[in-house]
Amino acid sequence: MERSAELPARCVVCNEAASSRISRKLYWSPGWWRAFGGVAPFALLAAGFYAGQSWLVGYFWPLVVILIIVNFFMRQSLKLALGVCGRHRKQRRVVIGSSLVAMAIMLLGLLNITAFSWATWALGGGAVLTAILALAQSYIGVQAVSLKSLDARHAWLARTGKPFREALPELPGA
């Protein structure tokens, strides 16, 4: 799609008529940067262990912090208004609400750390539930929409519903 274009008033998941729009800011960075940023700290760590140089191992966390900071300058962003039908809007609210409940359970466990057994169950259960819900959010519905690629003129969306993608016009030369 054109980078400045507006998406049709259709649900990005199922292509039904959208009952509302959700504003999202999506981020993208080049694949070579994501690969380098993910491998470099561990390569440094492995090289330090292999060579027996503890000073290399000590640079693991500083390198991670530096890469996180540099990532803010490497990434590009795109603001979109995504259409959502009533069913997927409700699904989104349920998952977000469940995540908030899971985080509240974890917070209660932290606040009541003196009651060790209850706090342990609350922290553990809340952490597991939060992880499951975070995974669900990244794979279902509107939360899953991401950028596949981005250049000066065009944006390619990923993880939208197949009916929505099939209804979009093709880019010339794509």
C-alpha positions as CSV (number, residue, x, y, z in Angstrom):
1,M,0.0,0.0,0.0
2,E,1.1,3.6,-0.4
3,R,2.6,4.8,2.8
4,S,0.3,7.8,3.0
5,A,-2.9,5.9,2.0
6,E,-5.7,5.2,4.3
7,L,-6.9,1.6,4.8
8,P,-10.4,0.8,3.7
9,A,-13.2,0.8,6.4
10,R,-13.0,-3.0,6.6
11,C,-11.9,-5.2,9.5
12,V,-8.2,-6.0,9.1
13,V,-8.8,-9.6,10.3
14,C,-12.0,-10.8,8.6
15,N,-12.8,-8.0,6.0
16,E,-16.3,-7.4,7.4
17,A,-17.5,-3.8,7.6
18,A,-15.6,-2.0,10.4
19,S,-17.6,-0.6,13.3
20,S,-14.6,1.4,14.6
21,R,-11.0,2.2,14.0
22,I,-8.0,1.7,16.2
23,S,-5.0,4.0,15.8
24,R,-1.7,2.1,15.8
25,K,1.9,3.1,15.4
26,L,3.8,0.2,13.8
27,Y,7.6,0.0,13.8
28,W,10.0,-1.6,11.4
29,S,13.7,-2.0,11.2
30,P,15.9,-3.7,8.5
31,G,16.3,-7.5,8.8
32,W,20.1,-7.2,8.9
33,W,19.8,-4.9,11.9
34,R,17.4,-7.3,13.8
35,A,19.7,-10.2,13.0
36,F,22.9,-8.3,14.1
37,G,21.2,-7.0,17.3
38,G,20.0,-10.4,18.3
39,V,23.3,-12.3,17.6
40,A,26.0,-9.8,18.6
41,P,25.7,-9.9,22.4
42,F,25.6,-13.7,22.4
43,A,28.5,-13.9,20.0
44,L,30.5,-11.6,22.3
45,L,29.5,-13.8,25.3
46,A,30.5,-17.0,23.5
47,A,33.8,-15.5,22.3
48,G,34.5,-14.5,25.9
49,F,33.9,-18.0,27.3
50,Y,35.7,-19.7,24.4
51,A,38.8,-17.4,24.7
52,G,38.7,-17.4,28.5
53,Q,38.5,-13.6,28.5
54,S,36.2,-12.5,31.3
55,W,36.4,-8.9,30.2
56,L,34.5,-9.9,27.0
57,V,31.8,-11.6,29.0
58,G,31.5,-8.4,31.1
59,Y,30.6,-6.4,28.0
60,F,27.4,-8.5,27.4
61,W,25.0,-6.2,29.2
62,P,26.6,-2.9,28.1
63,L,26.3,-4.1,24.5
64,V,22.7,-5.0,25.0
65,V,21.9,-1.5,26.3
66,I,23.9,0.2,23.4
67,L,22.0,-1.9,20.9
68,I,18.6,-1.0,22.4
69,I,19.5,2.7,22.2
70,V,20.8,2.4,18.6
71,N,17.6,0.6,17.7
72,F,15.6,3.7,18.5
73,F,17.5,5.5,15.7
74,M,17.4,2.5,13.2
75,R,13.7,1.8,13.3
76,Q,11.1,3.6,11.2
77,S,7.4,4.1,12.1
78,L,4.1,4.2,10.4
79,K,0.8,5.5,11.9
80,L,-2.3,3.7,10.8
81,A,-6.0,3.6,11.6
82,L,-7.0,-0.1,11.5
83,G,-10.6,-0.9,10.9
84,V,-12.1,-3.5,13.3
85,C,-15.5,-5.2,13.2
86,G,-17.6,-5.6,16.4
87,R,-16.6,-9.2,16.9
88,H,-12.9,-8.6,16.8
89,R,-13.2,-5.4,18.8
90,K,-14.9,-7.4,21.6
91,Q,-12.2,-10.2,21.3
92,R,-9.5,-7.5,21.6
93,R,-11.2,-6.0,24.7
94,V,-11.4,-9.5,26.4
95,V,-7.7,-10.2,25.8
96,I,-6.6,-6.8,27.0
97,G,-8.9,-7.0,30.1
98,S,-7.6,-10.5,30.9
99,S,-4.1,-9.2,30.7
100,L,-4.9,-6.4,33.1
101,V,-6.4,-8.9,35.5
102,A,-3.3,-11.1,35.3
103,M,-1.0,-8.1,36.0
104,A,-3.2,-7.2,39.0
105,I,-2.9,-10.7,40.3
106,M,0.9,-10.4,40.1
107,L,0.8,-6.9,41.8
108,L,-1.3,-8.3,44.6
109,G,1.3,-11.1,45.0
110,L,4.1,-8.6,45.2
111,L,2.3,-6.4,47.7
112,N,1.4,-9.4,49.9
113,I,4.8,-11.0,49.9
114,T,4.6,-11.7,53.6
115,A,2.0,-14.4,53.1
116,F,4.6,-16.5,51.2
117,S,2.4,-19.3,49.9
118,W,-0.4,-17.1,48.6
119,A,2.1,-14.6,47.2
120,T,4.1,-17.3,45.4
121,W,1.0,-18.7,43.8
122,A,-0.2,-15.2,42.8
123,L,3.1,-14.3,41.3
124,G,3.6,-17.5,39.5
125,G,0.0,-17.8,38.3
126,G,-0.1,-14.2,37.3
127,A,3.2,-14.4,35.4
128,V,2.2,-17.6,33.5
129,L,-1.2,-16.1,32.7
130,T,0.4,-12.8,31.5
131,A,2.8,-14.7,29.3
132,I,0.0,-16.8,27.7
133,L,-2.1,-13.7,27.1
134,A,0.8,-11.7,25.7
135,L,1.4,-14.6,23.3
136,A,-2.3,-14.7,22.4
137,Q,-2.2,-10.9,21.7
138,S,0.7,-11.3,19.3
139,Y,-1.0,-13.9,17.2
140,I,-4.7,-13.0,17.1
141,G,-6.7,-10.1,15.8
142,V,-5.7,-6.5,15.6
143,Q,-2.7,-6.8,17.9
144,A,-1.1,-9.1,15.4
145,V,-0.9,-6.6,12.6
146,S,2.7,-5.6,11.9
147,L,4.9,-4.2,9.2
148,K,6.6,-6.7,6.8
149,S,8.6,-4.0,5.0
150,L,8.7,-0.2,4.8
151,D,10.3,2.2,2.4
152,A,10.0,5.9,1.5
153,R,6.8,5.4,-0.6
154,H,5.3,2.0,0.4
155,A,4.4,-0.1,3.4
156,W,3.7,-3.8,3.4
157,L,1.5,-5.1,6.2
158,A,1.9,-8.5,7.7
159,R,-0.4,-10.7,9.8
160,T,-3.7,-9.2,8.6
161,G,-6.5,-11.6,7.7
162,K,-6.4,-13.3,4.3
163,P,-9.8,-11.9,3.2
164,F,-8.6,-8.4,4.0
165,R,-5.4,-8.8,2.0
166,E,-7.2,-10.3,-0.9
167,A,-9.6,-7.3,-1.1
168,L,-6.8,-4.8,-1.3
169,P,-5.6,-3.6,-4.7
170,E,-2.1,-4.9,-5.8
171,L,0.8,-2.5,-5.9
172,P,2.1,-2.0,-9.5
173,G,5.2,-4.1,-9.8
174,A,4.7,-5.9,-6.5
